[in-house]
Amino acid sequence: MELVPEPAEYEGPATVTLGEDSFSVRVRLRGHRQPIDGVYRWYGRIDPHPALNRAAGNRKKRVRLHTPEGVAEAQLGDRDFWGRLRVTGHSTPPFRVATAAATEERTAG
């Protein structure tokens, strides 16, 4: 039986860098590897932040997302009903991801 890593998640503090400006925010992120192309895709929401909302406007924006676990390029997207901005990225996420080997060690021990 092949072991597949569990989907990774991160919830906590982060910094969004948009142009020259940085914003301290709280995020909820998760991700998974796409089986067809093998690319890791991650996504989530940024809690409402008035200054970031003003800076982002109503168009998609490229940003850098920093968490205590890593840094990644991302894209800001739509706002939901609660004012949370969507954030998406691909490849290496700004949070730790368990590998298949780590999953195997956990289940064997």
Buried (B, 14 or more C-beta within 10 A) or exposed (E): EEBEBEEBBBEEEBBBBBEEEBBEBBBBBBBBBEEEEEEBBBBBBBBBBEEBBEBBEEEEBEBBBBBEBBBBEBBBBEBEEEEBBBBBBBEBBBBBBEEEEBBEEEEEE
